[in-house]
């Protein structure tokens, strides 16, 4: 195998390993399983959107002062 191919595969492996470790740590903190933790990342879009609206409204009110 070429040295470049080995480097690319090693890089992909470490990125995947980092992702898995991150999910496991965050799942442990939130007391969720691996799949539940990943699902929780994508189920929060409504909560984030309302937070952004509140933040934007606060900035507009601040700039009016």
N, CA, C and O atoms as a Tripos MOL2 file, in Angstrom:
@<TRIPOS>MOLECULE
protein
  260   259    65     0     0
PROTEIN
NO_CHARGES

@<TRIPOS>ATOM
      1 N           0.8420   -1.1890    0.0000 N.3       1 UNK1
      2 CA          0.0000    0.0000    0.0000 C.3       1 UNK1
      3 C           0.8810    1.2440    0.0000 C.2       1 UNK1
      4 O           1.9860    1.2720    0.5420 O.2       1 UNK1
      5 N           0.3440    2.2380   -0.6200 N.am      2 UNK2
      6 CA          1.0490    3.5090   -0.6780 C.3       2 UNK2
      7 C           1.0090    4.2000    0.6900 C.2       2 UNK2
      8 O           0.0800    4.0090    1.4740 O.2       2 UNK2
      9 N           2.0190    4.9890    0.9470 N.am      3 UNK3
     10 CA          2.0870    5.7170    2.2130 C.3       3 UNK3
     11 C           0.9310    6.7130    2.3240 C.2       3 UNK3
     12 O           0.4270    6.9530    3.4210 O.2       3 UNK3
     13 N           0.5120    7.2880    1.2130 N.am      4 UNK4
     14 CA         -0.6040    8.2450    1.2060 C.3       4 UNK4
     15 C          -1.9100    7.5530    1.5820 C.2       4 UNK4
     16 O          -2.6990    8.0930    2.3580 O.2       4 UNK4
     17 N          -2.1400    6.3620    1.0360 N.am      5 UNK5
     18 CA         -3.3730    5.6320    1.3430 C.3       5 UNK5
     19 C          -3.4120    5.2630    2.8150 C.2       5 UNK5
     20 O          -4.4590    5.3770    3.4530 O.2       5 UNK5
     21 N          -2.3030    4.8300    3.3570 N.am      6 UNK6
     22 CA         -2.2400    4.4880    4.7720 C.3       6 UNK6
     23 C          -2.5120    5.7180    5.6320 C.2       6 UNK6
     24 O          -3.2070    5.6280    6.6440 O.2       6 UNK6
     25 N          -1.9690    6.8620    5.2360 N.am      7 UNK7
     26 CA         -2.1970    8.1000    5.9870 C.3       7 UNK7
     27 C          -3.6620    8.5060    5.9530 C.2       7 UNK7
     28 O          -4.2220    8.9060    6.9740 O.2       7 UNK7
     29 N          -4.2870    8.4050    4.7770 N.am      8 UNK8
     30 CA         -5.7040    8.7600    4.6450 C.3       8 UNK8
     31 C          -6.5690    7.8250    5.4840 C.2       8 UNK8
     32 O          -7.4620    8.2850    6.1960 O.2       8 UNK8
     33 N          -6.3210    6.5390    5.4110 N.am      9 UNK9
     34 CA         -7.1050    5.5820    6.1940 C.3       9 UNK9
     35 C          -6.9030    5.7800    7.6980 C.2       9 UNK9
     36 O          -7.8560    5.6660    8.4690 O.2       9 UNK9
     37 N          -5.6840    6.0710    8.1170 N.am     10 UNK10
     38 CA         -5.4180    6.3250    9.5310 C.3      10 UNK10
     39 C          -6.1390    7.5840    9.9950 C.2      10 UNK10
     40 O          -6.6780    7.6240   11.1010 O.2      10 UNK10
     41 N          -6.1470    8.6150    9.1470 N.am     11 UNK11
     42 CA         -6.8330    9.8550    9.4930 C.3      11 UNK11
     43 C          -8.3320    9.6250    9.6420 C.2      11 UNK11
     44 O          -8.9470   10.1030   10.5950 O.2      11 UNK11
     45 N          -8.9190    8.8900    8.6980 N.am     12 UNK12
     46 CA        -10.3530    8.5820    8.7710 C.3      12 UNK12
     47 C         -10.6460    7.7670   10.0240 C.2      12 UNK12
     48 O         -11.6410    8.0110   10.7070 O.2      12 UNK12
     49 N          -9.7870    6.8050   10.3270 N.am     13 UNK13
     50 CA         -9.9700    5.9770   11.5190 C.3      13 UNK13
     51 C          -9.9710    6.8280   12.7900 C.2      13 UNK13
     52 O         -10.8190    6.6420   13.6630 O.2      13 UNK13
     53 N          -9.0260    7.7590   12.8940 N.am     14 UNK14
     54 CA         -8.9510    8.5890   14.1040 C.3      14 UNK14
     55 C         -10.1150    9.5740   14.2000 C.2      14 UNK14
     56 O         -10.5510    9.9020   15.3040 O.2      14 UNK14
     57 N         -10.6200   10.0460   13.0710 N.am     15 UNK15
     58 CA        -11.8030   10.9150   13.0950 C.3      15 UNK15
     59 C         -13.0110   10.1270   13.5910 C.2      15 UNK15
     60 O         -13.7660   10.6090   14.4350 O.2      15 UNK15
     61 N         -13.1940    8.9040   13.0650 N.am     16 UNK16
     62 CA        -14.3080    8.0600   13.4980 C.3      16 UNK16
     63 C         -14.1580    7.7020   14.9730 C.2      16 UNK16
     64 O         -15.1360    7.7260   15.7200 O.2      16 UNK16
     65 N         -12.9530    7.3760   15.3900 N.am     17 UNK17
     66 CA        -12.7040    7.0550   16.7950 C.3      17 UNK17
     67 C         -13.0220    8.2420   17.6960 C.2      17 UNK17
     68 O         -13.6130    8.0730   18.7620 O.2      17 UNK17
     69 N         -12.6350    9.4290   17.2750 N.am     18 UNK18
     70 CA        -12.9420   10.6340   18.0470 C.3      18 UNK18
     71 C         -14.4370   10.8720   18.1470 C.2      18 UNK18
     72 O         -14.9360   11.2710   19.1990 O.2      18 UNK18
     73 N         -15.1580   10.6270   17.0490 N.am     19 UNK19
     74 CA        -16.6130   10.7910   17.0530 C.3      19 UNK19
     75 C         -17.2630    9.8090   18.0240 C.2      19 UNK19
     76 O         -18.1260   10.1860   18.8170 O.2      19 UNK19
     77 N         -16.8440    8.5560   17.9550 N.am     20 UNK20
     78 CA        -17.4230    7.5320   18.8320 C.3      20 UNK20
     79 C         -17.1330    7.8460   20.3030 C.2      20 UNK20
     80 O         -18.0180    7.7300   21.1510 O.2      20 UNK20
     81 N         -15.9150    8.2370   20.5960 N.am     21 UNK21
     82 CA        -15.5630    8.5720   21.9820 C.3      21 UNK21
     83 C         -16.3790    9.7720   22.4620 C.2      21 UNK21
     84 O         -16.8480    9.7900   23.6000 O.2      21 UNK21
     85 N         -16.5470   10.7760   21.5930 N.am     22 UNK22
     86 CA        -17.3400   11.9470   21.9570 C.3      22 UNK22
     87 C         -18.7830   11.5660   22.2540 C.2      22 UNK22
     88 O         -19.3540   12.0210   23.2450 O.2      22 UNK22
     89 N         -19.3780   10.7310   21.4020 N.am     23 UNK23
     90 CA        -20.7660   10.3040   21.6170 C.3      23 UNK23
     91 C         -20.8730    9.5130   22.9160 C.2      23 UNK23
     92 O         -21.8220    9.6990   23.6770 O.2      23 UNK23
     93 N         -19.9170    8.6400   23.1730 N.am     24 UNK24
     94 CA        -19.9760    7.8530   24.4040 C.3      24 UNK24
     95 C         -19.8340    8.7280   25.6490 C.2      24 UNK24
     96 O         -20.5240    8.5060   26.6430 O.2      24 UNK24
     97 N         -18.9510    9.7130   25.6020 N.am     25 UNK25
     98 CA        -18.7770   10.6060   26.7530 C.3      25 UNK25
     99 C         -20.0270   11.4470   26.9620 C.2      25 UNK25
    100 O         -20.5190   11.5610   28.0850 O.2      25 UNK25
    101 N         -20.5460   12.0390   25.8840 N.am     26 UNK26
    102 CA        -21.7500   12.8670   26.0210 C.3      26 UNK26
    103 C         -22.9500   12.0230   26.4410 C.2      26 UNK26
    104 O         -23.7780   12.4780   27.2310 O.2      26 UNK26
    105 N         -23.0530   10.8000   25.9230 N.am     27 UNK27
    106 CA        -24.1320    9.9000   26.3320 C.3      27 UNK27
    107 C         -24.0320    9.5410   27.7940 C.2      27 UNK27
    108 O         -25.0450    9.4210   28.4840 O.2      27 UNK27
    109 N         -22.8120    9.3690   28.2690 N.am     28 UNK28
    110 CA        -22.6140    9.0680   29.6840 C.3      28 UNK28
    111 C         -23.0230   10.2470   30.5520 C.2      28 UNK28
    112 O         -23.6250   10.0650   31.6100 O.2      28 UNK28
    113 N         -22.7010   11.4450   30.1090 N.am     29 UNK29
    114 CA        -23.0660   12.6430   30.8720 C.3      29 UNK29
    115 C         -24.5780   12.8100   30.9140 C.2      29 UNK29
    116 O         -25.1440   13.1330   31.9590 O.2      29 UNK29
    117 N         -25.2390   12.5860   29.7640 N.am     30 UNK30
    118 CA        -26.6890   12.7620   29.6890 C.3      30 UNK30
    119 C         -27.4630   11.4960   30.0620 C.2      30 UNK30
    120 O         -28.6940   11.4880   30.0270 O.2      30 UNK30
    121 N         -26.7470   10.4310   30.4150 N.am     31 UNK31
    122 CA        -27.3510    9.1500   30.7750 C.3      31 UNK31
    123 C         -28.2190    8.6070   29.6390 C.2      31 UNK31
    124 O         -29.3600    8.1970   29.8550 O.2      31 UNK31
    125 N         -27.6550    8.6100   28.4110 N.am     32 UNK32
    126 CA        -28.3390    8.0930   27.2330 C.3      32 UNK32
    127 C         -27.4680    7.0460   26.5600 C.2      32 UNK32
    128 O         -26.2540    7.0060   26.7610 O.2      32 UNK32
    129 N         -28.1040    6.1960   25.7570 N.am     33 UNK33
    130 CA        -27.3330    5.2190   24.9870 C.3      33 UNK33
    131 C         -26.6800    5.9180   23.7980 C.2      33 UNK33
    132 O         -26.9280    7.0960   23.5400 O.2      33 UNK33
    133 N         -25.8420    5.1710   23.0800 N.am     34 UNK34
    134 CA        -25.1310    5.7070   21.9180 C.3      34 UNK34
    135 C         -26.1130    6.2760   20.8920 C.2      34 UNK34
    136 O         -25.9490    7.4080   20.4370 O.2      34 UNK34
    137 N         -27.1230    5.5030   20.5290 N.am     35 UNK35
    138 CA        -28.0990    5.9200   19.5160 C.3      35 UNK35
    139 C         -28.9660    7.0640   20.0320 C.2      35 UNK35
    140 O         -29.2400    8.0140   19.2980 O.2      35 UNK35
    141 N         -29.3950    6.9800   21.2780 N.am     36 UNK36
    142 CA        -30.2280    8.0420   21.8490 C.3      36 UNK36
    143 C         -29.4820    9.3720   21.8840 C.2      36 UNK36
    144 O         -30.0790   10.4260   21.6630 O.2      36 UNK36
    145 N         -28.1770    9.3280   22.1600 N.am     37 UNK37
    146 CA        -27.3830   10.5590   22.1960 C.3      37 UNK37
    147 C         -27.3120   11.1890   20.8150 C.2      37 UNK37
    148 O         -27.4850   12.4010   20.6810 O.2      37 UNK37
    149 N         -27.0600   10.3920   19.7920 N.am     38 UNK38
    150 CA        -27.0010   10.9250   18.4280 C.3      38 UNK38
    151 C         -28.3600   11.4810   18.0140 C.2      38 UNK38
    152 O         -28.4320   12.5430   17.3960 O.2      38 UNK38
    153 N         -29.4390   10.7690   18.3520 N.am     39 UNK39
    154 CA        -30.7790   11.2560   18.0400 C.3      39 UNK39
    155 C         -31.0650   12.5760   18.7530 C.2      39 UNK39
    156 O         -31.7320   13.4500   18.1980 O.2      39 UNK39
    157 N         -30.5660   12.7230   19.9730 N.am     40 UNK40
    158 CA        -30.8270   13.9540   20.7210 C.3      40 UNK40
    159 C         -30.1660   15.1590   20.0530 C.2      40 UNK40
    160 O         -30.6420   16.2820   20.2140 O.2      40 UNK40
    161 N         -29.0900   14.9510   19.3130 N.am     41 UNK41
    162 CA        -28.4300   16.0500   18.6150 C.3      41 UNK41
    163 C         -29.3140   16.6070   17.5110 C.2      41 UNK41
    164 O         -29.2440   17.7980   17.2070 O.2      41 UNK41
    165 N         -30.1490   15.7620   16.9040 N.am     42 UNK42
    166 CA        -30.9580   16.1950   15.7690 C.3      42 UNK42
    167 C         -32.3950   16.5170   16.1570 C.2      42 UNK42
    168 O         -33.1240   17.0980   15.3540 O.2      42 UNK42
    169 N         -32.8200   16.1600   17.3550 N.am     43 UNK43
    170 CA        -34.1810   16.4310   17.8010 C.3      43 UNK43
    171 C         -34.3160   17.7790   18.4900 C.2      43 UNK43
    172 O         -35.4200   18.1390   18.8990 O.2      43 UNK43
    173 N         -33.2460   18.5280   18.6330 N.am     44 UNK44
    174 CA        -33.2800   19.7890   19.3540 C.3      44 UNK44
    175 C         -33.4250   20.9950   18.4420 C.2      44 UNK44
    176 O         -33.2450   22.1230   18.9000 O.2      44 UNK44
    177 N         -33.7410   20.8010   17.1790 N.am     45 UNK45
    178 CA        -33.7960   21.9330   16.2560 C.3      45 UNK45
    179 C         -34.8690   22.9470   16.6570 C.2      45 UNK45
    180 O         -34.6600   24.1500   16.4970 O.2      45 UNK45
    181 N         -35.9990   22.4940   17.1680 N.am     46 UNK46
    182 CA        -37.0510   23.4220   17.5750 C.3      46 UNK46
    183 C         -36.6050   24.2350   18.7890 C.2      46 UNK46
    184 O         -36.8570   25.4380   18.8530 O.2      46 UNK46
    185 N         -35.9540   23.5980   19.7400 N.am     47 UNK47
    186 CA        -35.4800   24.2940   20.9340 C.3      47 UNK47
    187 C         -34.4430   25.3460   20.5580 C.2      47 UNK47
    188 O         -34.4800   26.4610   21.0790 O.2      47 UNK47
    189 N         -33.5380   25.0160   19.6820 N.am     48 UNK48
    190 CA        -32.5000   25.9490   19.2640 C.3      48 UNK48
    191 C         -33.1140   27.1210   18.5150 C.2      48 UNK48
    192 O         -32.7070   28.2660   18.7100 O.2      48 UNK48
    193 N         -34.0840   26.8470   17.6650 N.am     49 UNK49
    194 CA        -34.7190   27.9070   16.8870 C.3      49 UNK49
    195 C         -35.3990   28.9240   17.7970 C.2      49 UNK49
    196 O         -35.2750   30.1290   17.5810 O.2      49 UNK49
    197 N         -36.1180   28.4450   18.8180 N.am     50 UNK50
    198 CA        -36.7860   29.3750   19.7250 C.3      50 UNK50
    199 C         -35.7650   30.1670   20.5330 C.2      50 UNK50
    200 O         -36.0020   31.3340   20.8450 O.2      50 UNK50
    201 N         -34.6560   29.5660   20.8700 N.am     51 UNK51
    202 CA        -33.6090   30.2730   21.5960 C.3      51 UNK51
    203 C         -33.0150   31.3740   20.7310 C.2      51 UNK51
    204 O         -32.7230   32.4620   21.2260 O.2      51 UNK51
    205 N         -32.8350   31.1010   19.4490 N.am     52 UNK52
    206 CA        -32.3020   32.1040   18.5320 C.3      52 UNK52
    207 C         -33.2730   33.2730   18.4090 C.2      52 UNK52
    208 O         -32.8520   34.4290   18.3880 O.2      52 UNK52
    209 N         -34.5650   32.9800   18.3300 N.am     53 UNK53
    210 CA        -35.5540   34.0550   18.2470 C.3      53 UNK53
    211 C         -35.5030   34.9340   19.4910 C.2      53 UNK53
    212 O         -35.5460   36.1590   19.3870 O.2      53 UNK53
    213 N         -35.4110   34.3190   20.6610 N.am     54 UNK54
    214 CA        -35.3340   35.0800   21.9060 C.3      54 UNK54
    215 C         -34.0540   35.9090   21.9330 C.2      54 UNK54
    216 O         -34.0750   37.0640   22.3570 O.2      54 UNK54
    217 N         -32.9410   35.3300   21.4830 N.am     55 UNK55
    218 CA        -31.6700   36.0450   21.4710 C.3      55 UNK55
    219 C         -31.7020   37.2250   20.5200 C.2      55 UNK55
    220 O         -31.1830   38.2930   20.8440 O.2      55 UNK55
    221 N         -32.3050   37.0510   19.3460 N.am     56 UNK56
    222 CA        -32.4150   38.1330   18.3740 C.3      56 UNK56
    223 C         -33.2860   39.2510   18.9150 C.2      56 UNK56
    224 O         -32.9630   40.4290   18.7620 O.2      56 UNK56
    225 N         -34.3860   38.8820   19.5460 N.am     57 UNK57
    226 CA        -35.2760   39.8840   20.1280 C.3      57 UNK57
    227 C         -34.5560   40.6660   21.2320 C.2      57 UNK57
    228 O         -34.7320   41.8790   21.3470 O.2      57 UNK57
    229 N         -33.7620   39.9860   22.0260 N.am     58 UNK58
    230 CA        -33.0150   40.6580   23.0950 C.3      58 UNK58
    231 C         -32.0040   41.6380   22.5210 C.2      58 UNK58
    232 O         -31.8280   42.7380   23.0450 O.2      58 UNK58
    233 N         -31.3390   41.2360   21.4390 N.am     59 UNK59
    234 CA        -30.3510   42.1380   20.8060 C.3      59 UNK59
    235 C         -31.0320   43.3560   20.2360 C.2      59 UNK59
    236 O         -30.5220   44.4670   20.3790 O.2      59 UNK59
    237 N         -32.1800   43.1790   19.5880 N.am     60 UNK60
    238 CA        -32.9160   44.3210   19.0200 C.3      60 UNK60
    239 C         -33.3500   45.2560   20.1350 C.2      60 UNK60
    240 O         -33.2280   46.4740   20.0080 O.2      60 UNK60
    241 N         -33.8620   44.6900   21.2370 N.am     61 UNK61
    242 CA        -34.2690   45.5290   22.3640 C.3      61 UNK61
    243 C         -33.0640   46.2610   22.9670 C.2      61 UNK61
    244 O         -33.1880   47.4200   23.3640 O.2      61 UNK61
    245 N         -31.9270   45.6160   23.0410 N.am     62 UNK62
    246 CA        -30.7300   46.2350   23.5660 C.3      62 UNK62
    247 C         -30.2780   47.3870   22.6890 C.2      62 UNK62
    248 O         -29.8690   48.4340   23.1900 O.2      62 UNK62
    249 N         -30.3520   47.1960   21.3820 N.am     63 UNK63
    250 CA        -29.8970   48.2550   20.4670 C.3      63 UNK63
    251 C         -30.8510   49.4610   20.4560 C.2      63 UNK63
    252 O         -30.4510   50.5690   20.0970 O.2      63 UNK63
    253 N         -32.0870   49.2420   20.8430 N.am     64 UNK64
    254 CA        -33.0430   50.3650   20.9050 C.3      64 UNK64
    255 C         -32.7460   51.2820   22.0790 C.2      64 UNK64
    256 O         -33.1360   52.4500   22.0600 O.2      64 UNK64
    257 N         -32.0680   50.7810   23.0940 N.am     65 UNK65
    258 CA        -31.8000   51.5730   24.3120 C.3      65 UNK65
    259 C         -30.8160   52.6150   24.0330 C.2      65 UNK65
    260 O         -30.4600   53.3830   24.9260 O.2      65 UNK65
@<TRIPOS>BOND
     1     1     2 1
     2     2     3 1
     3     3     4 2
     4     3     5 am
     5     5     6 1
     6     6     7 1
     7     7     8 2
     8     7     9 am
     9     9    10 1
    10    10    11 1
    11    11    12 2
    12    11    13 am
    13    13    14 1
    14    14    15 1
    15    15    16 2
    16    15    17 am
    17    17    18 1
    18    18    19 1
    19    19    20 2
    20    19    21 am
    21    21    22 1
    22    22    23 1
    23    23    24 2
    24    23    25 am
    25    25    26 1
    26    26    27 1
    27    27    28 2
    28    27    29 am
    29    29    30 1
    30    30    31 1
    31    31    32 2
    32    31    33 am
    33    33    34 1
    34    34    35 1
    35    35    36 2
    36    35    37 am
    37    37    38 1
    38    38    39 1
    39    39    40 2
    40    39    41 am
    41    41    42 1
    42    42    43 1
    43    43    44 2
    44    43    45 am
    45    45    46 1
    46    46    47 1
    47    47    48 2
    48    47    49 am
    49    49    50 1
    50    50    51 1
    51    51    52 2
    52    51    53 am
    53    53    54 1
    54    54    55 1
    55    55    56 2
    56    55    57 am
    57    57    58 1
    58    58    59 1
    59    59    60 2
    60    59    61 am
    61    61    62 1
    62    62    63 1
    63    63    64 2
    64    63    65 am
    65    65    66 1
    66    66    67 1
    67    67    68 2
    68    67    69 am
    69    69    70 1
    70    70    71 1
    71    71    72 2
    72    71    73 am
    73    73    74 1
    74    74    75 1
    75    75    76 2
    76    75    77 am
    77    77    78 1
    78    78    79 1
    79    79    80 2
    80    79    81 am
    81    81    82 1
    82    82    83 1
    83    83    84 2
    84    83    85 am
    85    85    86 1
    86    86    87 1
    87    87    88 2
    88    87    89 am
    89    89    90 1
    90    90    91 1
    91    91    92 2
    92    91    93 am
    93    93    94 1
    94    94    95 1
    95    95    96 2
    96    95    97 am
    97    97    98 1
    98    98    99 1
    99    99   100 2
   100    99   101 am
   101   101   102 1
   102   102   103 1
   103   103   104 2
   104   103   105 am
   105   105   106 1
   106   106   107 1
   107   107   108 2
   108   107   109 am
   109   109   110 1
   110   110   111 1
   111   111   112 2
   112   111   113 am
   113   113   114 1
   114   114   115 1
   115   115   116 2
   116   115   117 am
   117   117   118 1
   118   118   119 1
   119   119   120 2
   120   119   121 am
   121   121   122 1
   122   122   123 1
   123   123   124 2
   124   123   125 am
   125   125   126 1
   126   126   127 1
   127   127   128 2
   128   127   129 am
   129   129   130 1
   130   130   131 1
   131   131   132 2
   132   131   133 am
   133   133   134 1
   134   134   135 1
   135   135   136 2
   136   135   137 am
   137   137   138 1
   138   138   139 1
   139   139   140 2
   140   139   141 am
   141   141   142 1
   142   142   143 1
   143   143   144 2
   144   143   145 am
   145   145   146 1
   146   146   147 1
   147   147   148 2
   148   147   149 am
   149   149   150 1
   150   150   151 1
   151   151   152 2
   152   151   153 am
   153   153   154 1
   154   154   155 1
   155   155   156 2
   156   155   157 am
   157   157   158 1
   158   158   159 1
   159   159   160 2
   160   159   161 am
   161   161   162 1
   162   162   163 1
   163   163   164 2
   164   163   165 am
   165   165   166 1
   166   166   167 1
   167   167   168 2
   168   167   169 am
   169   169   170 1
   170   170   171 1
   171   171   172 2
   172   171   173 am
   173   173   174 1
   174   174   175 1
   175   175   176 2
   176   175   177 am
   177   177   178 1
   178   178   179 1
   179   179   180 2
   180   179   181 am
   181   181   182 1
   182   182   183 1
   183   183   184 2
   184   183   185 am
   185   185   186 1
   186   186   187 1
   187   187   188 2
   188   187   189 am
   189   189   190 1
   190   190   191 1
   191   191   192 2
   192   191   193 am
   193   193   194 1
   194   194   195 1
   195   195   196 2
   196   195   197 am
   197   197   198 1
   198   198   199 1
   199   199   200 2
   200   199   201 am
   201   201   202 1
   202   202   203 1
   203   203   204 2
   204   203   205 am
   205   205   206 1
   206   206   207 1
   207   207   208 2
   208   207   209 am
   209   209   210 1
   210   210   211 1
   211   211   212 2
   212   211   213 am
   213   213   214 1
   214   214   215 1
   215   215   216 2
   216   215   217 am
   217   217   218 1
   218   218   219 1
   219   219   220 2
   220   219   221 am
   221   221   222 1
   222   222   223 1
   223   223   224 2
   224   223   225 am
   225   225   226 1
   226   226   227 1
   227   227   228 2
   228   227   229 am
   229   229   230 1
   230   230   231 1
   231   231   232 2
   232   231   233 am
   233   233   234 1
   234   234   235 1
   235   235   236 2
   236   235   237 am
   237   237   238 1
   238   238   239 1
   239   239   240 2
   240   239   241 am
   241   241   242 1
   242   242   243 1
   243   243   244 2
   244   243   245 am
   245   245   246 1
   246   246   247 1
   247   247   248 2
   248   247   249 am
   249   249   250 1
   250   250   251 1
   251   251   252 2
   252   251   253 am
   253   253   254 1
   254   254   255 1
   255   255   256 2
   256   255   257 am
   257   257   258 1
   258   258   259 1
   259   259   260 2
@<TRIPOS>SUBSTRUCTURE
     1 UNK1         2 RESIDUE 1 A UNK
     2 UNK2         6 RESIDUE 1 A UNK
     3 UNK3        10 RESIDUE 1 A UNK
     4 UNK4        14 RESIDUE 1 A UNK
     5 UNK5        18 RESIDUE 1 A UNK
     6 UNK6        22 RESIDUE 1 A UNK
     7 UNK7        26 RESIDUE 1 A UNK
     8 UNK8        30 RESIDUE 1 A UNK
     9 UNK9        34 RESIDUE 1 A UNK
    10 UNK10       38 RESIDUE 1 A UNK
    11 UNK11       42 RESIDUE 1 A UNK
    12 UNK12       46 RESIDUE 1 A UNK
    13 UNK13       50 RESIDUE 1 A UNK
    14 UNK14       54 RESIDUE 1 A UNK
    15 UNK15       58 RESIDUE 1 A UNK
    16 UNK16       62 RESIDUE 1 A UNK
    17 UNK17       66 RESIDUE 1 A UNK
    18 UNK18       70 RESIDUE 1 A UNK
    19 UNK19       74 RESIDUE 1 A UNK
    20 UNK20       78 RESIDUE 1 A UNK
    21 UNK21       82 RESIDUE 1 A UNK
    22 UNK22       86 RESIDUE 1 A UNK
    23 UNK23       90 RESIDUE 1 A UNK
    24 UNK24       94 RESIDUE 1 A UNK
    25 UNK25       98 RESIDUE 1 A UNK
    26 UNK26      102 RESIDUE 1 A UNK
    27 UNK27      106 RESIDUE 1 A UNK
    28 UNK28      110 RESIDUE 1 A UNK
    29 UNK29      114 RESIDUE 1 A UNK
    30 UNK30      118 RESIDUE 1 A UNK
    31 UNK31      122 RESIDUE 1 A UNK
    32 UNK32      126 RESIDUE 1 A UNK
    33 UNK33      130 RESIDUE 1 A UNK
    34 UNK34      134 RESIDUE 1 A UNK
    35 UNK35      138 RESIDUE 1 A UNK
    36 UNK36      142 RESIDUE 1 A UNK
    37 UNK37      146 RESIDUE 1 A UNK
    38 UNK38      150 RESIDUE 1 A UNK
    39 UNK39      154 RESIDUE 1 A UNK
    40 UNK40      158 RESIDUE 1 A UNK
    41 UNK41      162 RESIDUE 1 A UNK
    42 UNK42      166 RESIDUE 1 A UNK
    43 UNK43      170 RESIDUE 1 A UNK
    44 UNK44      174 RESIDUE 1 A UNK
    45 UNK45      178 RESIDUE 1 A UNK
    46 UNK46      182 RESIDUE 1 A UNK
    47 UNK47      186 RESIDUE 1 A UNK
    48 UNK48      190 RESIDUE 1 A UNK
    49 UNK49      194 RESIDUE 1 A UNK
    50 UNK50      198 RESIDUE 1 A UNK
    51 UNK51      202 RESIDUE 1 A UNK
    52 UNK52      206 RESIDUE 1 A UNK
    53 UNK53      210 RESIDUE 1 A UNK
    54 UNK54      214 RESIDUE 1 A UNK
    55 UNK55      218 RESIDUE 1 A UNK
    56 UNK56      222 RESIDUE 1 A UNK
    57 UNK57      226 RESIDUE 1 A UNK
    58 UNK58      230 RESIDUE 1 A UNK
    59 UNK59      234 RESIDUE 1 A UNK
    60 UNK60      238 RESIDUE 1 A UNK
    61 UNK61      242 RESIDUE 1 A UNK
    62 UNK62      246 RESIDUE 1 A UNK
    63 UNK63      250 RESIDUE 1 A UNK
    64 UNK64      254 RESIDUE 1 A UNK
    65 UNK65      258 RESIDUE 1 A UNK
